[in-house]
Amino acid sequence: MKQTGLSHRRRRRPWPLGATRAAAVIAAVALTTSSCAGGAGGSDEGASGEGFAYGAPQEDVDALLTDLDPVEITYQAGAQSPNSISALSATSFKEYVEERSGGKITVDLVYGQAIAGYGEIDDALADGRVDVAYTLPIYKPAEYPVYDAYLTASGGMPNSIAVGEMIGNAAVVDMGFNSDYLIPEFEEKGLTPLAPMVSTGAHQAVCVDAGTAPEDWKGRQVRIASVAHQKVASALGASPVSMEYVETFEALQRGTVNCTIAQLLPSEELGLLEIATHVAYMQPENSMSGRAAGATVAGIGYQRLPLAYQQIIFDSGATGLGASAELLVEGNVAAVRQLKGAGGEITEIDRQAGDIIGETNASLTAGVEESGLIGKDLEARKTDAVEKWTTIVEELGYADGGGFNDADEWYDSDEWDFAPYGQRLFEEVALPHRPS
């Protein structure tokens, strides 16, 4: 990076440590086999056949796949269109899977939740309409109480355009994979979590009107996406309104809501910042809970694939986790550009309002701790994960070159390479869960 003298730059590389090219784990993916798909339509007995070692040379993988039938998979992207920033996840996934499988797996890309919306994705995974998907457990706290508990306790993490996102993303991925409680919650539903908890970015306040002091929030209708955000909005004196993010543009445009608590990436993608031109970011110690909203989950179709195919899909995380962080950062910067283009502003939230948010976060975390739903020492575990990945991110040489309001000036995508970060995160956290 220009600011730190980091020597590596963004570039394509062949199989880092034998693992992958860019394939974003934050991506929403849906794998649906065709009528001639071969191995994906097999028995209910789980993965069959031989696997290969992580990091195996491509020629060894090719030899192993020789006798496997080809499959066609449908990748349901989280992006609303192929032109959005988050479509990078889908295109890089397609490139990786098709190349690593030697063409034995072909990928059909679908956008805009065209196969199954977030509300029905679990059913679609269970009945085979969709085989691997990006899902949003944040919308179903009653069905995912463990996930909701982690989400509720994720406030107070670093909050900045790039480094804060990388640390927060790594911390929630680490906590998700190392949880004794979260993975079983998916498995009890017949699902296989490929990434049980994925950051979708830090939440900021996105409003039609200016003003972030406590008195400015009174009487506002604020769109929220989680129980934790409902508590925060109420503590600020606003009225929370629950709705999916895809409905938010129209709600803001019509005045149904005045603000939304949202990440910058989907806000830019939906064009929210063209009509809600007053954005406030939180102090790191007061940053919103809900850092993790998504998960990448597999269903029965994936479970029926030969072991080697499952490993190819899972191994995409080696640089996919780096790509997911890249999406967050690129989305943040694009959001700043969109906001400025609309004549808007991004400022730090009023300190008194920030402290109310921080106090609410602390109360919510204490409640989760007291419930015992995800064990004890939760705050210590979160602190340890944040400190661990703060150190690693610094060791790898990443550093912000400025703040939120000038991100469009100091951030240069050509000078940031997220691959070392993604590979380190995958190998330290995800690799022990590799299908075998």
C-alpha positions as CSV (number, residue, x, y, z in Angstrom):
1,M,0.0,0.0,0.0
2,K,1.2,3.5,-0.8
3,Q,0.8,4.6,2.8
4,T,2.9,1.8,4.3
5,G,5.3,0.8,1.7
6,L,3.8,-2.7,1.4
7,S,5.5,-4.3,-1.5
8,H,2.8,-6.7,-2.8
9,R,0.2,-5.3,-5.1
10,R,-3.1,-6.6,-6.4
11,R,-2.4,-9.3,-9.0
12,R,-3.4,-12.7,-10.2
13,R,-1.4,-15.5,-8.7
14,P,-1.4,-19.3,-9.4
15,W,-2.8,-21.2,-6.4
16,P,-1.2,-19.5,-3.4
17,L,0.1,-22.4,-1.4
18,G,-1.9,-24.5,-3.8
19,A,-5.3,-23.1,-2.6
20,T,-7.2,-20.7,-4.8
21,R,-7.7,-17.6,-6.8
22,A,-10.0,-14.9,-5.7
23,A,-13.5,-16.2,-4.7
24,A,-15.4,-14.2,-2.2
25,V,-16.8,-16.1,0.8
26,I,-19.0,-13.0,1.5
27,A,-20.5,-13.8,-1.8
28,A,-24.0,-15.3,-2.0
29,V,-23.7,-18.6,-3.9
30,A,-26.3,-21.0,-4.9
31,L,-25.3,-24.3,-6.4
32,T,-28.0,-26.2,-8.4
33,T,-27.2,-29.2,-10.4
34,S,-28.7,-29.8,-13.9
35,S,-30.5,-32.9,-15.0
36,C,-27.1,-34.1,-16.5
37,A,-25.1,-33.1,-13.4
38,G,-23.9,-36.5,-12.5
39,G,-22.3,-36.6,-9.0
40,A,-24.6,-33.9,-7.5
41,G,-27.6,-36.0,-7.8
42,G,-26.3,-39.0,-5.9
43,S,-27.3,-40.7,-2.7
44,D,-28.1,-39.2,0.7
45,E,-25.0,-40.9,2.2
46,G,-22.8,-37.8,2.0
47,A,-19.5,-37.2,0.2
48,S,-18.1,-40.1,-1.8
49,G,-14.8,-40.8,-3.5
50,E,-11.3,-39.6,-2.7
51,G,-10.2,-36.1,-1.7
52,F,-7.0,-34.2,-2.2
53,A,-4.7,-32.4,0.2
54,Y,-5.0,-28.7,0.6
55,G,-2.3,-27.1,-1.6
56,A,-2.1,-30.1,-4.0
57,P,-0.6,-29.3,-7.4
58,Q,-3.2,-28.8,-10.1
59,E,-2.0,-31.9,-12.0
60,D,-2.8,-34.0,-9.0
61,V,-6.3,-32.5,-8.7
62,D,-6.9,-33.1,-12.5
63,A,-5.9,-36.7,-12.2
64,L,-8.2,-37.3,-9.2
65,L,-11.2,-35.8,-11.1
66,T,-10.7,-37.8,-14.3
67,D,-13.4,-40.3,-13.6
68,L,-15.9,-37.9,-12.0
69,D,-19.0,-36.9,-14.0
70,P,-19.3,-33.2,-14.8
71,V,-21.8,-31.0,-13.0
72,E,-23.4,-27.6,-13.8
73,I,-24.0,-25.4,-10.8
74,T,-26.0,-22.2,-10.4
75,Y,-24.4,-19.5,-8.4
76,Q,-26.9,-17.1,-6.9
77,A,-25.0,-14.0,-6.2
78,G,-25.6,-11.6,-3.4
79,A,-25.3,-8.8,-5.9
80,Q,-28.4,-7.3,-7.3
81,S,-26.9,-7.1,-10.8
82,P,-23.7,-8.1,-12.6
83,N,-22.7,-4.4,-12.7
84,S,-22.5,-3.9,-8.9
85,I,-19.2,-4.0,-7.0
86,S,-20.3,-7.1,-5.1
87,A,-20.7,-9.0,-8.4
88,L,-16.9,-9.5,-8.1
89,S,-17.7,-12.3,-5.8
90,A,-19.7,-14.2,-8.4
91,T,-17.3,-13.7,-11.3
92,S,-14.2,-14.7,-9.2
93,F,-16.0,-17.7,-7.8
94,K,-16.9,-18.9,-11.3
95,E,-13.3,-18.4,-12.5
96,Y,-11.9,-20.3,-9.5
97,V,-14.3,-23.3,-9.5
98,E,-14.2,-23.8,-13.3
99,E,-10.4,-23.6,-13.4
100,R,-9.6,-25.6,-10.3
101,S,-12.0,-28.4,-11.4
102,G,-10.5,-28.5,-14.9
103,G,-13.8,-27.7,-16.4
104,K,-15.6,-30.5,-14.6
105,I,-17.8,-27.9,-12.8
106,T,-19.4,-25.2,-14.8
107,V,-21.0,-22.2,-13.1
108,D,-24.2,-20.4,-14.2
109,L,-24.4,-16.9,-12.5
110,V,-27.8,-15.6,-11.3
111,Y,-28.3,-12.2,-9.6
112,G,-30.9,-10.5,-7.5
113,Q,-32.0,-13.5,-5.4
114,A,-33.8,-14.8,-8.5
115,I,-34.0,-18.4,-7.2
116,A,-34.9,-17.9,-3.6
117,G,-35.2,-14.8,-1.5
118,Y,-33.6,-14.5,1.9
119,G,-36.7,-15.5,3.7
120,E,-37.0,-18.9,1.9
121,I,-33.4,-19.7,1.3
122,D,-33.2,-22.3,4.1
123,D,-36.1,-24.2,2.6
124,A,-34.5,-24.0,-0.9
125,L,-31.3,-25.4,0.5
126,A,-33.2,-28.3,2.2
127,D,-35.3,-29.3,-0.8
128,G,-32.5,-29.0,-3.4
129,R,-33.6,-25.9,-5.3
130,V,-30.5,-24.3,-4.1
131,D,-27.4,-26.1,-2.9
132,V,-25.1,-23.5,-1.6
133,A,-26.1,-19.9,-0.7
134,Y,-25.3,-16.8,1.0
135,T,-28.0,-16.3,3.7
136,L,-28.8,-13.6,6.2
137,P,-29.6,-15.2,9.6
138,I,-29.8,-11.6,10.9
139,Y,-33.4,-11.6,9.6
140,K,-34.5,-14.7,11.5
141,P,-33.4,-14.3,15.1
142,A,-36.0,-16.8,16.4
143,E,-34.7,-19.5,14.1
144,Y,-31.0,-18.6,14.7
145,P,-30.8,-17.5,18.4
146,V,-27.1,-18.4,18.6
147,Y,-26.3,-16.4,15.5
148,D,-28.3,-13.5,16.9
149,A,-26.5,-13.7,20.2
150,Y,-23.1,-13.3,18.4
151,L,-24.5,-10.6,16.2
152,T,-25.8,-8.7,19.3
153,A,-22.4,-8.9,21.0
154,S,-20.4,-7.7,18.0
155,G,-20.5,-4.0,18.8
156,G,-17.5,-1.9,19.7
157,M,-15.2,-3.3,17.0
158,P,-12.8,-1.1,15.0
159,N,-14.5,1.2,12.5
160,S,-12.7,2.6,9.6
161,I,-12.9,2.5,5.8
162,A,-10.3,-0.3,5.2
163,V,-8.3,-1.6,8.2
164,G,-11.3,-1.4,10.6
165,E,-13.3,-3.5,8.1
166,M,-10.5,-6.0,7.7
167,I,-10.1,-6.5,11.5
168,G,-13.8,-6.7,12.1
169,N,-14.3,-9.2,9.3
170,A,-11.5,-11.4,10.5
171,A,-12.7,-11.2,14.1
172,V,-16.3,-12.4,13.3
173,V,-15.0,-15.1,10.9
174,D,-12.7,-16.3,13.7
175,M,-15.4,-16.3,16.3
176,G,-17.8,-18.1,14.0
177,F,-15.5,-21.0,13.0
178,N,-14.3,-21.4,16.6
179,S,-17.7,-21.4,18.2
180,D,-18.9,-24.6,19.9
181,Y,-22.5,-23.3,19.5
182,L,-22.9,-21.7,16.0
183,I,-22.0,-24.5,13.6
184,P,-24.4,-27.0,15.3
185,E,-27.2,-24.5,14.9
186,F,-26.9,-24.8,11.1
187,E,-26.3,-28.5,11.2
188,E,-29.5,-29.1,13.2
189,K,-31.4,-27.7,10.1
190,G,-29.6,-30.1,7.8
191,L,-27.3,-27.4,6.5
192,T,-23.5,-27.3,6.2
193,P,-21.9,-23.9,7.0
194,L,-19.0,-23.1,4.8
195,A,-18.5,-19.8,6.6
196,P,-20.8,-19.7,9.6
197,M,-20.4,-16.0,10.3
198,V,-19.3,-13.4,7.7
199,S,-19.0,-9.7,8.1
200,T,-21.1,-7.5,5.9
201,G,-19.5,-4.4,7.1
202,A,-19.7,-1.9,9.9
203,H,-23.1,-0.2,10.3
204,Q,-23.4,3.6,10.0
205,A,-26.4,6.0,10.3
206,V,-27.7,6.9,6.9
207,C,-30.4,9.7,7.1
208,V,-32.4,12.0,4.8
209,D,-32.0,14.9,7.3
210,A,-28.9,16.3,9.0
211,G,-28.3,16.1,12.7
212,T,-27.0,13.2,14.9
213,A,-27.4,14.6,18.5
214,P,-29.9,12.8,20.7
215,E,-32.5,15.5,20.2
216,D,-32.3,15.0,16.4
217,W,-33.3,11.3,16.7
218,K,-36.5,11.9,18.6
219,G,-39.5,11.3,16.4
220,R,-37.5,9.7,13.5
221,Q,-38.5,6.5,11.9
222,V,-35.4,4.4,11.6
223,R,-35.1,1.2,9.5
224,I,-33.4,-1.6,11.5
225,A,-32.5,-5.1,10.6
226,S,-31.8,-6.8,13.9
227,V,-33.1,-6.9,17.5
228,A,-29.9,-5.2,18.6
229,H,-30.5,-2.3,16.3
230,Q,-34.1,-2.0,17.5
231,K,-32.7,-1.5,21.0
232,V,-30.2,1.1,19.8
233,A,-32.9,3.1,17.9
234,S,-35.2,3.1,20.9
235,A,-32.4,4.2,23.2
236,L,-31.8,7.2,20.9
237,G,-35.5,8.1,21.1
238,A,-36.3,7.0,17.5
239,S,-39.0,4.6,16.4
240,P,-37.5,1.4,14.9
241,V,-39.0,0.0,11.7
242,S,-38.0,-3.6,10.6
243,M,-37.6,-4.3,6.9
244,E,-35.2,-6.0,4.5
245,Y,-32.6,-3.8,3.0
246,V,-33.9,-4.2,-0.5
247,E,-37.0,-2.4,0.6
248,T,-35.2,0.6,2.1
249,F,-34.8,2.8,-1.0
250,E,-38.5,3.1,-1.5
251,A,-39.1,3.6,2.2
252,L,-36.6,6.5,2.3
253,Q,-37.9,8.0,-0.9
254,R,-41.5,8.0,0.3
255,G,-40.7,9.2,3.8
256,T,-41.8,6.0,5.4
257,V,-38.5,6.0,7.3
258,N,-36.1,8.9,7.8
259,C,-33.0,6.9,8.4
260,T,-31.5,3.5,8.1
261,I,-28.8,1.8,10.2
262,A,-26.9,0.2,7.3
263,Q,-23.5,-0.8,5.9
264,L,-22.1,1.4,3.2
265,L,-21.6,-1.3,0.6
266,P,-25.3,-2.3,0.1
267,S,-26.3,1.4,0.6
268,E,-24.2,2.3,-2.4
269,E,-25.5,-0.6,-4.4
270,L,-29.1,0.3,-3.8
271,G,-28.5,4.0,-4.5
272,L,-29.6,5.0,-1.0
273,L,-26.9,7.7,-0.7
274,E,-28.5,9.6,-3.6
275,I,-31.5,10.4,-1.4
276,A,-30.2,9.9,2.1
277,T,-27.3,12.3,1.9
278,H,-26.4,12.6,5.6
279,V,-24.2,9.7,6.8
280,A,-22.7,9.5,10.3
281,Y,-20.0,6.9,11.2
282,M,-19.5,5.6,14.8
283,Q,-16.6,6.0,17.1
284,P,-14.8,2.6,17.2
285,E,-15.6,2.0,20.8
286,N,-19.3,2.8,20.1
287,S,-19.6,1.1,16.7
288,M,-22.9,-0.7,16.2
289,S,-23.5,-4.4,16.9
290,G,-24.5,-6.6,14.0
291,R,-21.1,-6.6,12.3
292,A,-21.9,-10.1,11.1
293,A,-25.1,-10.4,9.2
294,G,-24.4,-13.2,6.7
295,A,-23.2,-16.8,6.3
296,T,-22.3,-19.0,3.4
297,V,-24.3,-22.3,3.8
298,A,-24.6,-25.5,1.8
299,G,-27.6,-27.8,1.5
300,I,-28.4,-31.3,0.3
301,G,-27.1,-30.8,-3.2
302,Y,-23.6,-29.9,-1.9
303,Q,-23.7,-32.7,0.6
304,R,-24.2,-35.2,-2.3
305,L,-21.3,-33.9,-4.3
306,P,-18.1,-36.0,-4.5
307,L,-15.6,-35.1,-1.8
308,A,-13.2,-33.6,-4.2
309,Y,-15.9,-31.2,-5.5
310,Q,-16.8,-30.2,-2.0
311,Q,-13.1,-29.5,-1.3
312,I,-12.8,-27.3,-4.3
313,I,-15.8,-25.2,-3.2
314,F,-14.5,-25.0,0.4
315,D,-11.0,-24.2,-0.7
316,S,-12.2,-21.1,-2.6
317,G,-12.1,-19.4,0.8
318,A,-8.3,-19.1,0.8
319,T,-8.4,-16.0,-1.3
320,G,-12.2,-15.6,-1.1
321,L,-11.9,-14.2,2.4
322,G,-9.5,-11.6,1.1
323,A,-12.0,-10.8,-1.7
324,S,-14.8,-10.4,0.8
325,A,-12.7,-7.8,2.7
326,E,-11.9,-6.1,-0.6
327,L,-15.6,-5.9,-1.4
328,L,-16.3,-4.2,1.9
329,V,-13.5,-1.6,1.4
330,E,-14.3,-1.0,-2.3
331,G,-18.0,-0.6,-1.4
332,N,-17.1,1.9,1.4
333,V,-15.1,4.0,-1.0
334,A,-17.7,3.8,-3.8
335,A,-20.3,4.9,-1.2
336,V,-18.3,8.0,-0.3
337,R,-18.1,8.8,-4.0
338,Q,-21.9,8.3,-4.5
339,L,-22.6,10.4,-1.4
340,K,-20.4,13.3,-2.5
341,G,-21.8,13.1,-6.0
342,A,-25.2,13.7,-4.5
343,G,-24.0,16.7,-2.5
344,G,-24.0,14.8,0.7
345,E,-21.7,14.6,3.7
346,I,-20.2,12.0,6.0
347,T,-19.3,13.0,9.5
348,E,-18.6,11.4,12.9
349,I,-21.8,10.9,14.9
350,D,-22.4,13.2,17.8
351,R,-20.4,12.1,20.8
352,Q,-23.4,12.0,23.2
353,A,-25.4,9.9,20.7
354,G,-22.4,7.6,20.2
355,D,-22.1,7.1,23.9
356,I,-25.7,6.1,24.1
357,I,-25.0,3.5,21.4
358,G,-22.0,2.3,23.3
359,E,-23.9,1.9,26.5
360,T,-26.7,0.0,24.7
361,N,-24.1,-2.3,23.1
362,A,-22.6,-3.0,26.5
363,S,-26.0,-3.8,28.0
364,L,-26.9,-6.1,25.1
365,T,-23.6,-8.0,25.5
366,A,-24.1,-8.3,29.2
367,G,-27.5,-9.8,28.5
368,V,-26.1,-12.3,26.1
369,E,-23.4,-13.2,28.6
370,E,-26.0,-13.7,31.3
371,S,-28.1,-16.0,29.1
372,G,-25.2,-18.4,28.7
373,L,-26.5,-19.1,25.1
374,I,-23.0,-18.9,23.7
375,G,-21.0,-19.5,26.8
376,K,-19.1,-17.3,29.2
377,D,-16.3,-14.8,28.9
378,L,-17.9,-13.4,25.7
379,E,-16.4,-10.0,25.9
380,A,-12.9,-11.5,26.5
381,R,-13.3,-13.7,23.5
382,K,-14.3,-10.8,21.3
383,T,-11.5,-8.7,22.6
384,D,-8.9,-11.5,22.0
385,A,-10.1,-11.9,18.4
386,V,-9.9,-8.2,17.7
387,E,-6.5,-7.9,19.2
388,K,-5.2,-10.9,17.4
389,W,-6.3,-9.7,14.0
390,T,-5.3,-6.1,14.7
391,T,-1.8,-7.4,15.2
392,I,-1.9,-9.6,12.1
393,V,-3.3,-6.8,9.9
394,E,-0.5,-4.5,11.1
395,E,2.1,-7.1,10.6
396,L,1.0,-7.6,7.0
397,G,1.5,-3.9,6.4
398,Y,-2.1,-2.6,5.9
399,A,-2.9,0.9,7.1
400,D,-5.6,3.5,6.3
401,G,-4.4,6.6,4.5
402,G,-7.1,8.9,5.9
403,G,-10.6,8.9,7.2
404,F,-14.1,8.3,5.9
405,N,-14.8,11.7,4.4
406,D,-11.6,11.7,2.2
407,A,-11.6,8.0,1.4
408,D,-12.2,8.7,-2.3
409,E,-8.9,10.7,-2.3
410,W,-6.5,8.4,-0.4
411,Y,-7.7,4.9,-1.4
412,D,-6.2,3.5,-4.6
413,S,-7.4,0.0,-5.4
414,D,-4.4,-0.7,-7.5
415,E,-2.1,-0.4,-4.4
416,W,-4.1,-2.7,-2.1
417,D,-3.6,-6.5,-2.3
418,F,-6.0,-8.4,0.0
419,A,-4.8,-11.9,-0.9
420,P,-2.2,-12.3,1.9
421,Y,-4.8,-11.3,4.4
422,G,-7.4,-13.7,3.0
423,Q,-5.0,-16.6,2.8
424,R,-3.8,-16.0,6.4
425,L,-7.4,-15.9,7.7
426,F,-8.4,-19.0,5.8
427,E,-5.5,-21.1,6.9
428,E,-5.7,-20.1,10.6
429,V,-9.4,-20.2,11.0
430,A,-11.3,-22.1,8.2
431,L,-8.9,-24.8,7.1
432,P,-9.4,-27.1,10.2
433,H,-13.0,-27.4,9.0
434,R,-12.2,-28.6,5.5
435,P,-14.2,-31.6,4.2
436,S,-12.3,-34.8,4.5
